């Protein structure tokens, strides 16, 4: 019997004892009442009153125990009723939910199978899940432990703590640990080919990885939130440098062992003592669960390499709720925990913001601090609810596990702590200023210097005005309406509509520059990922429109080459050469497109763990298409200068082809698809 089961049995036993005690007290009470009627003794009356009070206390205890038992049964019924269908409908093979209140474990349950083939059920005490970026909280705690010891300063240039390399001094302001803990370091994002891999032999030592994969700094520190795995891993390297211990050893000695987290590790691969407890990650292929390799994040370990059981994660969360102490063991001083859980940065004080490492969220009016985490095959969240004394951890396996994770705890708060709020009324004069907000926005968490920049085209957010004096936010094929409630602040009209499963921003807050122009906004619940207003040439509409036009023009060139080949052969040599240049440019771009679709389809499951040879070979094609496009542009000058082709109309058509080819040259260059970084 595990601790949670013993706790439930204990509460049931207490309820039975209370019933027995009540019966024992009530019987003498009735007898005493009869005796009092006969003797009329004042002493007997006093004794009867005492008995009645004791009986009332016993009844109150019964009612309280029954209410608690009913509440716990209701909580279990809620989780069972929510988790089971969510997992089944989203192909999640395993999950865990652990909830504590005021330091007492009140719910701990595994769902599904740790190993589907072996039919091993999930045990919330021993089955290991991959918390992903929830691991960052342990890195932040380790940083603050060293701050307590005077070995680190949150506001000192981090270069003073680095030994093998230095962070580029792109901006005048130094980069500090406070910037890193609030995700305002200013680094671009990056992951392709190195963040999560399958082969442990390819993992680099932490210091070497931080030097090799140092990203571009795109913002001065402290100006915009942009979630950064690199910055967190850099903080872990600083812990390693200053403490003199390998990062995984430091966490084990200073957090895991004091908190008795015996089923947790940052080691990859897992030590033999824990390997058999790991939940298997699965993808659904051909209608069946297919096992996936244990994910290796060792090169960026402080950002997400942990494996842990659900109950162990809640022990950590409970220590944070308790001010840094659990079972007599202290990992942080109370004042340090208070500092960590206090807001340190926000783009708008009316929305949730960043504490130190922990981020704030609003669950039905309740402030929750915590952190989410995602690997390819596991999706998790750890929360600390100070108002209700709750700590919890949930994790679900499989690509669909993200939907289960993101939906569960918002639904929990809707069920047990619902917000009572009337929908906002759109201002009648909003149309006068709606155009200030309309546009396309992109997350600052994006890449700007490598091929990953192109991924930003798929992550754009649109804001448009409606005839109903509201704004409509579009993202990932979904839309949600908002009404202005204060200057630059908008609230959702319908809380029942989500953008992505479990993600339904209640508030939007827009930012302005010194001239009053809207430059970006933040969404409630995502304080670590602000957005910027995109110029036209970075928007999907601009790029997709010109891409479509260009490929239609290229197709026309290729079809004409096939259907009018006899006429083309009859042209003079110079004209045939000009036509040939257009055909080569058109063909090169179509070949790049078709081959790209085939290659990306073939390598999509491997692309984030490595840059496959097939992808490297494909990246040669945009270079060839660019050369062909530039050659076509050069030939276009000659066509006009020499009066080539059959008149002005023919030369104009030829120029259109050249302009489309030049757009493709710009497209490959601007979105970093020429492949210079990955051809080595």
C-alpha positions as CSV (number, residue, x, y, z in Angstrom):
1,X,0.0,0.0,0.0
2,X,1.5,3.3,-1.1
3,X,1.4,6.6,0.9
4,X,-1.7,7.9,-0.9
5,X,-3.6,4.7,-0.3
6,X,-2.6,4.6,3.3
7,X,-3.8,8.2,3.7
8,X,-7.2,7.4,2.2
9,X,-7.5,4.3,4.4
10,X,-6.5,6.5,7.4
11,X,-9.2,9.0,6.6
12,X,-11.8,6.2,6.2
13,X,-10.7,4.7,9.6
14,X,-11.0,8.1,11.2
15,X,-14.6,8.5,9.9
16,X,-15.5,5.1,11.4
17,X,-13.9,6.0,14.8
18,X,-15.8,9.3,14.8
19,X,-19.1,7.4,14.2
20,X,-18.3,5.0,17.1
21,X,-17.4,7.8,19.4
22,X,-20.5,9.7,18.6
23,X,-22.6,6.6,19.4
24,X,-20.7,6.2,22.7
25,X,-21.3,9.8,23.6
26,X,-25.0,10.0,22.6
27,X,-26.1,6.9,24.6
28,X,-24.9,8.3,28.0
29,X,-26.4,11.6,27.0
30,X,-29.9,10.2,26.7
31,X,-29.5,8.2,30.0
32,X,-28.4,11.3,31.7
33,X,-31.4,13.3,30.5
34,X,-33.7,10.6,32.0
35,X,-31.8,10.7,35.3
36,X,-32.0,14.5,35.4
37,X,-35.8,14.3,35.1
38,X,-36.0,12.1,38.1
39,X,-33.6,13.7,40.5
40,X,-33.7,17.3,39.2
41,X,-30.0,17.5,40.4
42,X,-28.1,20.6,39.3
43,X,-24.9,18.6,39.1
44,X,-26.5,16.1,36.8
45,X,-27.7,19.0,34.6
46,X,-24.1,20.3,34.3
47,X,-22.9,16.8,33.4
48,X,-25.6,16.4,30.8
49,X,-24.6,19.7,29.2
50,X,-21.0,18.6,29.0
51,X,-22.0,15.3,27.4
52,X,-24.2,17.2,24.9
53,X,-21.3,19.5,24.0
54,X,-19.0,16.5,23.5
55,X,-21.7,14.8,21.4
56,X,-22.0,18.0,19.3
57,X,-18.2,18.0,18.8
58,X,-18.3,14.4,17.7
59,X,-21.1,15.1,15.2
60,X,-19.1,18.1,13.9
61,X,-16.1,15.8,13.4
62,X,-18.2,13.3,11.6
63,X,-19.6,16.0,9.3
64,X,-16.1,17.4,8.7
65,X,-14.7,13.9,8.0
66,X,-17.6,13.1,5.7
67,X,-17.3,16.4,3.9
68,X,-13.6,15.8,3.4
69,X,-14.2,12.2,2.2
70,X,-16.9,13.5,-0.2
71,X,-14.5,16.3,-1.5
72,X,-11.7,13.8,-2.1
73,X,-14.1,11.4,-3.8
74,X,-15.3,14.3,-6.0
75,X,-11.7,15.2,-6.9
76,X,-10.9,11.7,-7.9
77,X,-14.2,11.4,-9.9
78,X,-13.3,14.6,-11.7
79,X,-9.8,13.5,-12.6
80,X,-10.9,10.0,-13.7
81,X,-13.8,11.5,-15.7
82,X,-11.5,14.1,-17.4
83,X,-8.2,12.2,-17.9
84,X,-9.5,8.9,-19.3
85,X,-11.4,10.3,-22.3
86,X,-8.8,13.0,-22.9
87,X,-6.0,10.4,-23.1
88,X,-8.1,8.0,-25.3
89,X,-9.1,10.8,-27.7
90,X,-5.5,12.1,-28.0
91,X,-3.6,8.9,-28.2
92,X,-1.7,9.4,-24.9
93,X,-0.4,6.1,-23.7
94,X,0.4,7.0,-20.1
95,X,-0.1,9.8,-17.6
96,X,0.2,10.8,-14.0
97,X,-1.7,13.3,-11.8
98,X,-0.5,14.2,-8.3
99,X,-2.1,16.8,-6.1
100,X,-1.2,18.0,-2.5
101,X,-3.0,20.4,-0.2
102,X,-1.3,22.2,2.6
103,X,1.6,19.7,2.3
104,X,-0.6,16.6,2.5
105,X,-0.9,14.3,-0.5
106,X,-4.6,14.1,-1.4
107,X,-4.5,12.6,-4.8
108,X,-1.9,10.5,-6.7
109,X,-2.8,8.3,-9.6
110,X,-1.3,6.9,-12.7
111,X,-3.2,6.4,-15.9
112,X,-2.5,4.1,-18.8
113,X,0.6,2.0,-19.1
114,X,4.3,2.6,-18.4
115,X,5.0,0.0,-21.0
116,X,2.1,-0.7,-23.4
117,X,3.5,-4.0,-24.7
118,X,4.3,-5.4,-21.2
119,X,1.0,-4.0,-19.8
120,X,2.9,-2.4,-16.9
121,X,0.5,0.2,-15.2
122,X,1.7,3.6,-14.3
123,X,2.6,4.1,-10.6
124,X,2.6,7.7,-9.5
125,X,5.4,6.9,-6.9
126,X,7.9,5.1,-9.1
127,X,7.1,5.6,-12.8
128,X,9.3,8.2,-14.3
129,X,8.1,10.8,-16.8
130,X,10.1,13.5,-18.7
131,X,9.1,16.9,-17.2
132,X,10.9,18.7,-20.0
133,X,11.2,22.4,-19.2
134,X,9.8,21.9,-15.7
135,X,13.4,20.8,-15.1
136,X,14.3,24.5,-15.3
137,X,12.8,25.2,-11.9
138,X,15.5,23.0,-10.4
139,X,18.1,25.0,-12.2
140,X,16.6,28.2,-10.9
141,X,16.6,26.9,-7.3
142,X,20.2,25.9,-7.7
143,X,21.1,29.4,-8.8
144,X,19.3,30.9,-5.9
145,X,21.0,28.6,-3.5
146,X,24.3,30.0,-4.7
147,X,22.9,33.5,-4.4
148,X,22.2,32.8,-0.8
149,X,25.8,31.7,-0.3
150,X,27.1,34.9,-1.8
151,X,28.7,33.0,-4.7
152,X,26.4,34.4,-7.4
153,X,24.8,37.8,-7.9
154,X,21.6,38.2,-10.0
155,X,22.7,41.6,-11.3
156,X,26.3,40.9,-12.3
157,X,27.4,40.3,-15.9
158,X,27.3,36.6,-16.5
159,X,30.6,36.7,-18.4
160,X,32.3,37.0,-15.0
161,X,31.1,33.4,-14.2
162,X,32.2,31.9,-17.5
163,X,35.6,30.4,-18.0
164,X,36.0,28.7,-21.5
165,X,34.2,31.4,-23.6
166,X,32.3,34.6,-23.3
167,X,28.8,35.8,-24.4
168,X,29.1,38.3,-27.2
169,X,28.7,41.9,-26.1
170,X,26.2,42.8,-28.7
171,X,24.6,45.5,-26.6
172,X,25.9,48.0,-24.1
173,X,23.8,46.5,-21.2
174,X,25.4,43.4,-19.7
175,X,23.5,40.1,-19.6
176,X,22.7,39.1,-16.0
177,X,21.1,36.1,-14.3
178,X,18.0,38.2,-13.5
179,X,17.5,38.6,-17.2
180,X,17.9,34.9,-17.7
181,X,15.5,34.0,-14.9
182,X,12.9,36.3,-16.4
183,X,13.4,35.1,-20.0
184,X,14.5,38.6,-21.1
185,X,18.0,37.7,-22.1
186,X,17.4,38.8,-25.7
187,X,18.7,35.6,-27.3
188,X,17.1,34.3,-30.5
189,X,15.7,30.7,-30.3
190,X,17.3,27.6,-31.7
191,X,17.0,23.9,-31.6
192,X,17.3,22.3,-35.0
193,X,19.7,19.3,-35.0
194,X,21.0,19.5,-31.4
195,X,18.5,20.2,-28.6
196,X,16.8,16.8,-28.3
197,X,18.7,13.9,-29.8
198,X,18.4,10.1,-29.7
199,X,22.1,9.0,-29.6
200,X,23.9,9.7,-26.3
201,X,27.2,9.5,-28.1
202,X,26.4,12.7,-29.9
203,X,25.8,14.7,-26.7
204,X,28.3,17.4,-25.9
205,X,29.6,18.4,-22.5
206,X,27.6,21.4,-21.2
207,X,30.4,23.9,-21.6
208,X,31.2,22.8,-25.2
209,X,27.6,22.9,-26.2
210,X,27.1,26.4,-24.8
211,X,30.1,27.6,-26.7
212,X,29.2,25.9,-30.0
213,X,25.5,26.8,-30.0
214,X,25.6,30.4,-28.7
215,X,22.7,32.1,-30.4
216,X,22.5,35.6,-31.8
217,X,21.4,38.3,-29.4
218,X,18.6,40.2,-31.0
219,X,17.3,42.4,-28.2
220,X,19.0,44.3,-25.4
221,X,18.5,42.4,-22.2
222,X,15.5,43.3,-20.1
223,X,13.4,44.6,-23.0
224,X,11.3,41.7,-24.4
225,X,10.4,38.3,-23.1
226,X,11.5,35.5,-25.4
227,X,11.7,32.0,-23.9
228,X,15.3,30.6,-24.1
229,X,16.5,27.1,-23.5
230,X,20.0,28.3,-24.2
231,X,19.9,30.9,-21.5
232,X,18.7,28.4,-18.9
233,X,21.4,25.9,-19.9
234,X,23.9,28.7,-19.6
235,X,22.7,29.4,-16.0
236,X,23.2,25.7,-15.3
237,X,26.8,25.9,-16.6
238,X,27.3,28.9,-14.2
239,X,26.1,26.7,-11.3
240,X,28.5,24.0,-12.5
241,X,31.4,26.5,-12.7
242,X,30.8,28.2,-9.4
243,X,30.0,25.1,-7.4
244,X,32.8,22.9,-8.8
245,X,30.3,20.0,-9.3
246,X,28.9,18.6,-12.5
247,X,25.4,20.0,-12.8
248,X,23.6,16.7,-12.4
249,X,25.6,15.9,-9.2
250,X,24.9,19.4,-7.8
251,X,21.1,18.9,-8.2
252,X,21.3,15.4,-6.7
253,X,23.2,16.5,-3.7
254,X,21.5,19.8,-3.0
255,X,17.9,19.2,-4.0
256,X,17.0,15.6,-4.7
257,X,18.7,14.1,-1.6
258,X,17.4,16.7,0.9
259,X,13.9,16.3,-0.4
260,X,14.1,12.5,-0.6
261,X,13.4,12.6,-4.3
262,X,14.7,9.0,-4.8
263,X,12.9,8.6,-8.1
264,X,14.4,11.6,-10.0
265,X,17.5,12.1,-12.0
266,X,19.2,14.5,-14.5
267,X,21.5,11.7,-15.8
268,X,21.2,10.6,-19.4
269,X,20.9,7.8,-20.1
270,X,19.2,6.9,-16.8
271,X,21.2,5.0,-14.2
272,X,20.5,1.3,-14.0
273,X,18.6,1.7,-10.8
274,X,16.0,3.8,-12.5
275,X,16.0,2.7,-16.1
276,X,13.3,0.1,-15.7
277,X,10.9,2.7,-14.1
278,X,10.9,4.9,-17.2
279,X,7.6,5.4,-19.0
280,X,8.0,4.6,-22.7
281,X,7.4,7.4,-25.2
282,X,5.2,6.4,-28.1
283,X,4.0,7.8,-31.4
284,X,0.9,6.4,-33.1
285,X,1.9,4.9,-36.5
286,X,-0.2,2.7,-38.7
287,X,-2.9,2.5,-36.0
288,X,-0.6,1.3,-33.2
289,X,1.7,2.7,-30.5
290,X,5.3,2.6,-31.7
291,X,8.0,2.9,-29.1
292,X,10.4,5.9,-29.4
293,X,13.9,6.2,-28.1
294,X,14.7,7.8,-24.7
295,X,15.3,11.4,-25.5
296,X,18.7,12.9,-24.9
297,X,18.9,16.5,-23.8
298,X,22.3,16.2,-22.1
299,X,23.9,19.0,-24.1
300,X,21.3,21.4,-22.7
301,X,20.6,19.4,-19.5
302,X,19.7,22.3,-17.2
303,X,17.0,23.3,-19.6
304,X,15.1,20.0,-19.6
305,X,17.0,16.7,-19.0
306,X,15.2,15.6,-15.9
307,X,13.3,12.3,-15.4
308,X,11.1,12.0,-12.3
309,X,8.1,10.4,-10.8
310,X,5.0,12.5,-10.2
311,X,5.0,12.2,-6.4
312,X,8.7,13.3,-6.3
313,X,7.8,16.4,-8.4
314,X,5.1,17.4,-5.9
315,X,7.5,17.0,-3.0
316,X,9.6,19.6,-4.7
317,X,6.6,21.9,-5.3
318,X,5.5,21.5,-1.7
319,X,8.9,22.5,-0.5
320,X,8.5,25.7,-2.5
321,X,5.0,26.3,-1.1
322,X,6.4,25.7,2.4
323,X,9.0,28.4,2.0
324,X,11.9,26.1,1.0
325,X,11.4,23.3,3.6
326,X,10.0,19.8,3.6
327,X,10.1,17.2,6.4
328,X,12.6,19.3,8.3
329,X,15.0,19.6,5.3
330,X,15.5,23.1,3.9
331,X,16.7,23.8,0.3
332,X,16.1,27.6,0.4
333,X,15.4,30.3,3.0
334,X,11.8,31.6,3.2
335,X,12.8,35.1,2.0
336,X,14.6,33.6,-1.0
337,X,11.5,31.6,-2.0
338,X,9.4,34.8,-1.5
339,X,11.8,36.6,-3.9
340,X,11.5,33.7,-6.4
341,X,7.7,33.8,-6.4
342,X,7.4,37.6,-6.6
343,X,6.8,39.1,-10.0
344,X,10.1,40.5,-11.4
345,X,9.1,41.4,-14.9
346,X,6.0,42.1,-16.9
347,X,5.2,43.9,-20.1
348,X,2.0,45.1,-18.5
349,X,1.2,45.0,-14.8
350,X,-2.4,44.2,-15.6
351,X,-1.4,40.7,-16.9
352,X,0.6,37.9,-15.4
353,X,4.3,38.2,-15.5
354,X,7.6,36.5,-14.8
355,X,8.8,35.7,-11.3
356,X,12.3,34.4,-10.9
357,X,12.2,31.3,-13.1
358,X,8.6,30.5,-12.2
359,X,6.0,32.2,-14.3
360,X,2.6,33.4,-13.3
361,X,-0.7,32.3,-14.7
362,X,-4.4,33.2,-14.0
363,X,-6.6,30.1,-13.4
364,X,-10.2,31.4,-13.0
365,X,-8.9,34.3,-10.9
366,X,-6.4,32.3,-8.9
367,X,-2.7,33.2,-9.3
368,X,-0.7,30.0,-10.0
369,X,3.1,30.1,-10.3
370,X,4.8,27.2,-12.0
371,X,6.2,25.9,-15.2
372,X,5.2,23.8,-18.2
373,X,7.4,21.4,-20.1
374,X,7.5,19.6,-23.4
375,X,9.8,17.1,-25.0
376,X,8.7,15.3,-28.2
377,X,7.0,12.5,-26.3
378,X,6.1,14.0,-22.9
379,X,4.1,17.0,-21.8
380,X,4.0,18.3,-18.2
381,X,3.1,21.0,-15.8
382,X,4.0,21.8,-12.2
383,X,1.9,24.4,-10.3
384,X,2.0,26.1,-6.9
385,X,-1.3,27.7,-5.8
386,X,-0.5,29.7,-2.7
387,X,-4.1,30.9,-2.3
388,X,-5.6,27.4,-1.9
389,X,-2.4,25.7,-0.6
390,X,-2.3,23.4,-3.6
391,X,0.7,21.9,-5.4
392,X,0.4,19.6,-8.3
393,X,2.2,17.9,-11.2
394,X,0.7,16.4,-14.3
395,X,2.5,14.7,-17.2
396,X,1.2,12.8,-20.2
397,X,3.0,10.8,-22.9
398,X,2.6,10.9,-26.6
399,X,2.2,13.7,-29.1
400,X,-1.4,14.1,-28.0
401,X,-0.3,14.4,-24.4
402,X,0.1,18.1,-24.9
403,X,-3.7,18.5,-25.3
404,X,-4.4,16.4,-22.2
405,X,-1.8,18.4,-20.1
406,X,-3.0,21.8,-21.3
407,X,-6.7,21.0,-20.8
408,X,-6.7,19.3,-17.4
409,X,-5.8,21.9,-14.8
410,X,-7.7,24.8,-16.4
411,X,-10.8,22.4,-16.3
412,X,-10.0,21.6,-12.6
413,X,-10.2,25.3,-11.7
414,X,-13.3,25.8,-13.7
415,X,-14.9,22.9,-11.8
416,X,-13.7,23.8,-8.2
417,X,-12.8,27.5,-8.2
418,X,-14.9,29.1,-11.1
419,X,-14.7,32.7,-11.9
420,X,-17.9,34.7,-11.8
421,X,-17.6,37.4,-14.4
422,X,-19.8,39.0,-16.9
423,X,-18.6,39.3,-20.5
424,X,-17.2,42.8,-21.5
425,X,-19.3,45.2,-23.5
426,X,-17.4,46.5,-26.6
427,X,-17.1,50.3,-26.6
428,X,-19.3,51.9,-29.3
429,X,-16.5,54.2,-30.5
430,X,-13.8,51.5,-30.8
431,X,-13.9,51.4,-34.6
432,X,-12.2,54.8,-34.5
433,X,-9.0,53.3,-33.1
434,X,-9.3,49.6,-34.1
435,X,-6.9,50.1,-37.0
436,X,-4.1,50.9,-34.6
437,X,-4.1,47.2,-33.4
438,X,-4.8,45.4,-36.7
439,X,-1.8,43.6,-38.3
440,X,0.3,40.5,-38.2
441,X,2.4,39.7,-35.2
442,X,5.2,37.3,-34.5
443,X,6.7,35.9,-31.3
444,X,10.1,37.3,-30.2
445,X,10.8,33.6,-29.4
446,X,12.0,32.9,-32.9
447,X,15.2,32.3,-34.9
448,X,16.7,35.1,-37.0
449,X,20.0,33.8,-38.3
450,X,19.5,30.2,-39.4
451,X,17.0,28.2,-41.5
452,X,14.8,27.9,-38.4
453,X,13.7,31.5,-39.2
454,X,11.3,30.1,-41.8
455,X,9.4,28.3,-39.1
456,X,8.1,31.8,-38.0
457,X,5.9,31.8,-41.1
458,X,3.8,29.1,-39.5
459,X,3.6,30.8,-36.0
460,X,2.2,34.2,-37.0
461,X,-0.7,35.7,-35.1
462,X,-3.2,38.0,-36.8
463,X,-5.2,40.8,-35.2
464,X,-8.2,42.2,-37.2
465,X,-11.0,44.6,-36.4
466,X,-14.7,43.4,-36.6
467,X,-17.9,45.3,-37.4
468,X,-18.9,44.6,-33.8
469,X,-16.3,46.9,-32.3
470,X,-14.1,44.0,-31.2
471,X,-10.8,42.6,-32.2
472,X,-10.4,39.0,-33.5
473,X,-7.2,37.1,-32.8
474,X,-6.3,34.4,-35.2
475,X,-3.7,31.7,-34.5
476,X,-3.1,28.1,-35.7
477,X,-6.3,28.2,-37.7
478,X,-8.5,29.2,-34.7
479,X,-10.0,32.6,-33.8
480,X,-11.1,34.4,-30.6
481,X,-12.8,37.8,-30.1
482,X,-11.8,40.4,-27.6
483,X,-13.3,43.7,-26.4
484,X,-11.5,46.8,-25.2
485,X,-11.8,47.2,-21.4
486,X,-9.0,49.7,-20.7
487,X,-6.5,51.6,-22.9
488,X,-4.6,48.9,-24.8
489,X,-6.2,46.1,-22.7
490,X,-8.7,43.7,-24.1
491,X,-10.7,40.9,-22.5
492,X,-12.2,37.8,-24.1
493,X,-15.8,37.8,-25.1
494,X,-16.3,34.0,-24.8
495,X,-14.1,32.1,-22.3
496,X,-15.5,28.8,-23.8
497,X,-13.5,29.3,-27.0
498,X,-9.8,28.2,-27.1
499,X,-7.1,29.0,-29.6
500,X,-5.3,25.7,-28.8
501,X,-6.5,23.0,-26.5
502,X,-6.4,24.4,-23.0
503,X,-4.9,27.7,-24.1
504,X,-7.5,30.5,-24.0
505,X,-5.9,33.8,-23.2
506,X,-8.3,35.9,-21.2
507,X,-6.5,39.2,-21.7
508,X,-4.4,40.9,-24.4
509,X,-2.2,43.9,-23.6
510,X,-0.7,45.9,-26.4
511,X,2.5,47.9,-26.2
512,X,3.3,51.3,-27.8
513,X,6.5,53.1,-28.8
514,X,7.2,56.7,-27.8
515,X,5.2,58.0,-30.7
516,X,2.1,56.0,-29.7
517,X,2.4,53.4,-32.4
518,X,1.4,49.8,-31.5
519,X,4.6,47.7,-31.6
520,X,3.5,44.4,-30.0
521,X,1.4,42.7,-27.4
522,X,1.4,39.9,-24.8
523,X,-1.2,37.3,-24.0
524,X,-2.4,36.3,-20.6
525,X,-0.8,32.9,-19.7
526,X,2.3,33.4,-21.9
527,X,4.3,36.1,-20.0
528,X,7.5,34.5,-21.3
529,X,6.7,35.0,-25.0
530,X,5.9,38.5,-26.2
531,X,5.0,39.4,-29.7
532,X,6.2,42.1,-32.2
533,X,4.3,43.7,-35.0
534,X,5.7,42.4,-38.3
535,X,6.6,44.5,-41.3
536,X,4.7,43.5,-44.4
537,X,7.5,41.5,-45.9
538,X,7.7,39.2,-42.9
539,X,4.0,38.3,-42.9
540,X,2.6,35.0,-44.2
541,X,0.1,36.7,-46.5
542,X,2.9,38.6,-48.3
543,X,5.1,35.6,-48.7
544,X,2.5,33.1,-49.6
545,X,0.9,35.4,-52.2
546,X,4.1,36.0,-54.0
547,X,5.2,32.4,-53.7
548,X,1.9,31.3,-55.3
549,X,2.2,33.9,-58.1
550,X,5.8,33.0,-58.7
551,X,5.2,29.3,-59.0
552,X,2.2,29.8,-61.3
553,X,4.5,31.9,-63.6
554,X,7.2,29.3,-63.4
555,X,4.6,26.6,-64.3
556,X,3.6,28.7,-67.3
557,X,7.2,28.9,-68.5
558,X,7.7,25.1,-68.2
559,X,4.4,24.3,-70.0
560,X,5.2,26.8,-72.8
561,X,8.6,25.1,-73.2
562,X,6.8,21.8,-73.7
563,X,3.9,22.9,-75.9
564,X,5.8,25.4,-78.0
565,X,9.1,23.6,-78.3
566,X,9.0,23.7,-82.1
567,X,8.5,27.5,-82.1
568,X,11.2,27.9,-79.5
569,X,13.7,25.9,-81.7
570,X,13.0,28.2,-84.5
571,X,14.1,31.3,-82.6
572,X,17.5,32.9,-83.2
573,X,20.3,31.8,-81.0
574,X,20.2,34.8,-78.6
575,X,16.4,34.5,-78.1
576,X,16.7,30.7,-77.5
577,X,19.4,31.5,-74.9
578,X,17.1,33.9,-73.1
579,X,14.2,31.4,-73.1
580,X,16.6,28.7,-71.8
581,X,17.6,31.0,-68.9
582,X,13.9,31.4,-67.9
583,X,13.3,27.6,-68.2
584,X,16.3,26.8,-66.0
585,X,15.2,29.3,-63.3
586,X,11.6,28.0,-63.4
587,X,12.7,24.4,-63.3
588,X,15.2,25.0,-60.5
589,X,12.5,26.6,-58.3
590,X,10.0,23.9,-59.0
591,X,12.6,21.2,-58.3
592,X,13.4,22.9,-55.0
593,X,9.8,22.9,-54.0
594,X,8.9,19.4,-55.0
595,X,12.1,17.9,-53.5
596,X,11.6,19.9,-50.3
597,X,8.2,18.5,-49.7
598,X,9.4,15.0,-50.3
599,X,12.5,15.4,-48.1
600,X,10.8,17.2,-45.2
601,X,8.1,14.5,-45.2
602,X,10.7,11.8,-45.0
603,X,12.8,13.4,-42.3
604,X,10.2,15.2,-40.2
605,X,10.6,12.9,-37.2
606,X,14.4,13.3,-37.2
607,X,15.0,16.9,-38.1
608,X,15.1,18.3,-34.5
609,X,17.6,15.6,-33.4
610,X,19.9,15.8,-36.3
611,X,20.4,17.4,-39.7
612,X,20.0,14.4,-42.0
613,X,22.2,14.0,-45.0
614,X,19.1,14.1,-47.2
615,X,18.2,17.5,-45.9
616,X,21.7,18.8,-46.4
617,X,21.6,17.6,-50.0
618,X,18.3,19.3,-50.6
619,X,19.7,22.6,-49.3
620,X,21.9,22.7,-52.3
621,X,18.9,23.2,-54.5
622,X,17.9,26.7,-53.2
623,X,21.5,27.8,-54.0
624,X,21.2,26.5,-57.6
625,X,17.8,28.1,-57.9
626,X,19.3,31.4,-56.7
627,X,22.2,31.2,-59.2
628,X,19.7,30.5,-62.0
629,X,17.5,33.4,-60.9
630,X,20.4,35.8,-60.8
631,X,21.5,34.6,-64.3
632,X,17.9,35.2,-65.5
633,X,18.0,38.7,-64.1
634,X,21.2,39.4,-66.0
635,X,19.8,38.0,-69.2
636,X,16.7,40.3,-68.8
637,X,19.0,43.3,-69.0
638,X,20.3,42.0,-72.3
639,X,16.8,41.3,-73.6
640,X,15.8,44.9,-73.2
641,X,19.1,46.4,-74.3
642,X,19.2,44.2,-77.4
643,X,15.5,44.4,-78.2
644,X,15.3,40.6,-78.1
645,X,12.2,38.4,-78.2
646,X,9.0,39.2,-80.2
647,X,8.2,42.7,-79.1
648,X,7.5,44.7,-76.0
649,X,4.8,42.4,-74.7
650,X,7.1,39.4,-74.9
651,X,9.8,41.3,-73.1
652,X,7.4,42.3,-70.3
653,X,6.3,38.7,-69.9
654,X,10.0,37.8,-69.7
655,X,10.6,40.5,-67.1
656,X,7.7,39.1,-65.0
657,X,9.5,35.7,-64.9
658,X,12.7,37.4,-63.9
659,X,11.0,39.4,-61.1
660,X,9.5,36.2,-59.8
661,X,12.9,34.5,-59.9
662,X,14.4,37.5,-58.0
663,X,11.7,37.3,-55.4
664,X,12.6,33.6,-54.9
665,X,16.3,34.7,-54.5
666,X,15.2,37.2,-51.8
667,X,12.9,34.5,-50.2
668,X,15.7,32.0,-49.9
669,X,18.1,34.6,-48.5
670,X,15.7,36.3,-46.1
671,X,14.4,33.1,-44.6
672,X,17.9,31.5,-44.4
673,X,17.1,28.6,-46.7
674,X,20.3,28.8,-48.7
675,X,21.7,26.3,-46.2
676,X,25.2,27.8,-45.5
677,X,25.0,26.7,-41.9
678,X,24.2,23.1,-42.6
679,X,26.3,22.1,-45.6
680,X,29.4,21.3,-43.6
